[in-house]
């Protein structure tokens, strides 16, 4: 009898292991690349996901690659948002989302503009969430421009037809920023619109928001923009928890923070062009949140 019981227990144990293995699946992951790149640039993240989370289905968009990544932000958000909603519909159990650099700002804006999404975890990897004001970044696209005069281009009808112009946030010309910028002050709910409540709902439904950035980035300026921190009028960086958008909880950042759903990581020693290729960053700060 004792031997029979042992056999039964072993059989049941094997059944349970097989059953759990068959039923447990990692949620699909949508990955959005940065500016002037494409899906090939995100293959390291994809590879590490496949290695550490076997069976994970990934969707790496190649839309708006290369120079087309300079298309207006709302155009990219709407097109990629429609793609994400189709993926969401195919996976009612929920999906996860990663956005790198400009792609991180696009990804967050998709969540706000498409509040019926079913994204559980969103990871923003060195993205200019609070805007950009830096020469290093400018020279990637406009070699002759300097910070002090870039507003003359970006805060114009022509400038607002570029993605960079849409999130250029000049701390010395805030009135022009609010008057001309057609994108960033709206998705950050700095300017109230008919979509403000929807934007907030789209972000606060996340299970987890992960913000990753660091002082050695060298491109995102200030680097704290990756955490929603930003310059004041004297170019002193204001921590995100001290900024009006957080204090007013205008798009839900404070709500996520107070409920323990916001994870903020400051990582040293990583340059901007290395975040999405750094295996330590991927293994330690990205993959563990994609369950």
ABEGO torsion letter per residue (X at the ends): XAAAAAAAAAAAAAAAAAAAAAABBBBBBBBBBBBGBBAAAAAAAAAAAAAABBGBBBBBBABGBEAAAABBAAAAAAAAAAAAAAAAAABAAEBBBBBBEAAAAAAAAAAAABAABABABBBBBGBBAAEBBBAAAAAAABAABBAAAAAAAABBAAAAABAAAAABBBAABAAAAAAABAAAAAAAGABBBAAAAAAAAAAAABABBBBBBBAAAGABOBAAAAAGBBBBAAGBBBBAAABAAAAAGAAGAAAAAAAGABBBBBBBGBBAAAAAABAAAAAAAAAAABX
